[in-house]
C-alpha cells in the first residue's frame, strides 16, 4: 500500500491533484482552497496515477511513501 499525504505548508490550492484523482483528493475546507487527502492509503496498482498527480502539483506538495 502507498501512503499519500499533502504538505499543507506549501500547498497553494491549485487543485491539479483534485482534477486528476478526485477519488483520492478533494478541495479542503480552508479559505485558500488547499487540497486534502480523502483516502490516504492506496493500493500499489495506483502508484503510477499517484505519481502523475504528484508531478502535476506546481508546488510539489504531494508526498507518496
N, C-alpha and C positions, 0 to 999 in steps of 0.2 A: 504494500500500500504506500502511496505517496502522500505526504503531508503538505498541504497548501496553506500559505498564510500571506498576509499583506502587511508591509511595514507602513503603518498609518502615519508615521512621522514624515514620510516622503511622498505618499500618495497625494496627488493633487486633483483627483476627481475627473480624469479624462474619460474613464469608464470604458476603455477599449476591452478590458477583460470581461466586462458585463456583456458587451456586444458579441464577443467571441464564445463565451461559455456561460450563458445565462443560468444554467443549472448548477453552476459552481459559485458564481459571483453575482452580487446584487448591489444596487445603489444603497449606500448606507443612510442612516437617519440624520447624519450631521448636516449642518448648513452649507458645507463645502462640497457635498456630493461625492465624497470619497466612497470607494467600493468596500464591500465587506464580503467575507467568505461565507457561503451558505453551507457547503459540505467540505470540511477541511481534510477529510481522508478520501482519497480517490484510488481506484484500482490501478495497478501498473499499466493496464491496457490503455489508459487515458493519458499516459505520460507525454506522448507526442503533442496532444492537444493542449495539455497544461503548459508545456514548454513554448508552444506557439503563443498562448495567452501571455505568458511571462515576457516573451520577446516583443509583444505588441505594446507593452506598458512603456510609455515615454519616460517615466521616472524610475524604471527598474525596481518597482516596489513589491513585486510578487516574488515570493520565496517558495521553492519546491525542495523538499527533503525526502 
